[in-house]
């Protein structure tokens, strides 16, 4: 049995050109892994509404402060959230609306 390709040459070229590999692929996988943790999704959803400090996030989401701090540090290192110190309190917010847009598209896709 001969192993023949059913795709035409142009489709094969498009797939080869546009399917991500290497660093781009790793970056995409890393970005979408942000949504693989329920606590992170809840934090991101809250920050899409308002900037908040760790204490407020912890109380509103009913999650201990250590967990919130850990997730915020991860999100900050990934360039998803930023922080701003106001006196002794550090407020966190989304760097831009893109993450919230992705979450809303997921909700739309799921029909929630």
C-alpha positions as CSV (number, residue, x, y, z in Angstrom):
1,X,0.0,0.0,0.0
2,X,1.5,3.3,-1.1
3,X,1.5,6.2,1.4
4,X,0.2,9.1,-0.6
5,X,-0.7,12.6,0.7
6,X,-4.2,13.8,0.1
7,X,-3.4,17.4,0.6
8,X,-2.7,19.7,-2.3
9,X,0.7,21.4,-2.4
10,X,-0.7,24.9,-1.5
11,X,-2.4,23.5,1.7
12,X,0.7,21.7,2.7
13,X,2.7,25.0,2.3
14,X,0.2,26.9,4.3
15,X,0.2,24.4,7.1
16,X,4.0,24.3,7.1
17,X,4.1,28.1,7.2
18,X,1.5,28.8,9.9
19,X,1.6,25.9,12.3
20,X,3.7,27.3,15.2
21,X,7.0,25.6,16.2
22,X,9.9,26.4,18.5
23,X,9.8,29.5,20.7
24,X,6.4,30.6,19.3
25,X,4.9,27.3,20.1
26,X,6.3,27.3,23.6
27,X,5.1,30.9,24.2
28,X,1.6,30.0,23.0
29,X,1.5,26.9,25.3
30,X,2.8,28.9,28.2
31,X,0.1,31.6,27.6
32,X,-2.7,29.2,27.5
33,X,-1.4,27.3,30.6
34,X,-2.4,30.4,32.5
35,X,-6.0,29.3,32.2
36,X,-5.3,25.7,33.4
37,X,-5.7,26.7,37.1
38,X,-9.0,27.6,38.7
39,X,-7.5,30.0,41.2
40,X,-5.7,31.9,38.5
41,X,-8.8,32.2,36.4
42,X,-10.7,33.5,39.4
43,X,-7.9,36.0,40.1
44,X,-7.8,37.2,36.5
45,X,-11.6,37.5,36.4
46,X,-11.5,39.6,39.6
47,X,-8.7,41.8,38.2
48,X,-10.6,42.3,35.0
49,X,-13.2,44.1,37.1
50,X,-10.9,46.2,39.4
51,X,-7.3,46.4,40.6
52,X,-7.0,44.8,44.0
53,X,-4.5,44.0,46.7
54,X,-3.7,40.5,47.9
55,X,-5.9,40.9,51.1
56,X,-9.0,42.0,49.1
57,X,-8.5,39.2,46.5
58,X,-8.1,36.7,49.3
59,X,-11.2,37.8,51.0
60,X,-13.4,38.2,47.9
61,X,-12.4,34.9,46.4
62,X,-12.2,33.0,49.7
63,X,-8.6,31.8,49.0
64,X,-5.8,32.0,51.5
65,X,-3.3,34.9,51.0
66,X,-0.3,32.7,50.4
67,X,-2.0,31.0,47.5
68,X,-3.1,34.4,46.0
69,X,0.4,35.8,46.5
70,X,1.9,32.8,44.8
71,X,-0.4,33.0,41.8
72,X,0.1,36.7,41.5
73,X,3.8,36.3,41.5
74,X,3.5,33.7,38.7
75,X,1.2,36.0,36.7
76,X,3.5,39.0,37.2
77,X,6.5,36.9,36.0
78,X,4.5,35.9,32.9
79,X,3.8,39.6,32.1
80,X,0.0,39.2,32.7
81,X,-0.4,41.4,35.7
82,X,1.4,44.5,37.0
83,X,1.6,45.9,40.5
84,X,1.7,49.4,41.8
85,X,2.7,50.3,45.4
86,X,0.6,52.8,47.2
87,X,2.2,53.3,50.6
88,X,2.4,49.9,52.2
89,X,-0.2,48.3,50.0
90,X,0.5,46.8,46.6
91,X,-2.3,46.8,44.1
92,X,-2.4,44.3,41.2
93,X,-4.1,44.8,37.8
94,X,-4.1,43.3,34.4
95,X,-1.5,44.7,32.0
96,X,-4.1,44.9,29.3
97,X,-7.5,43.6,28.3
98,X,-6.2,40.8,26.1
99,X,-6.4,38.1,28.8
100,X,-9.9,39.1,29.7
101,X,-10.9,39.0,26.0
102,X,-9.5,35.5,25.7
103,X,-11.5,34.4,28.8
104,X,-14.7,36.0,27.4
105,X,-14.1,34.2,24.1
106,X,-13.8,30.9,26.0
107,X,-17.1,31.6,27.9
108,X,-18.7,32.5,24.5
109,X,-17.4,29.3,22.9
110,X,-18.6,27.2,25.8
111,X,-22.0,28.9,25.8
112,X,-21.8,29.7,29.5
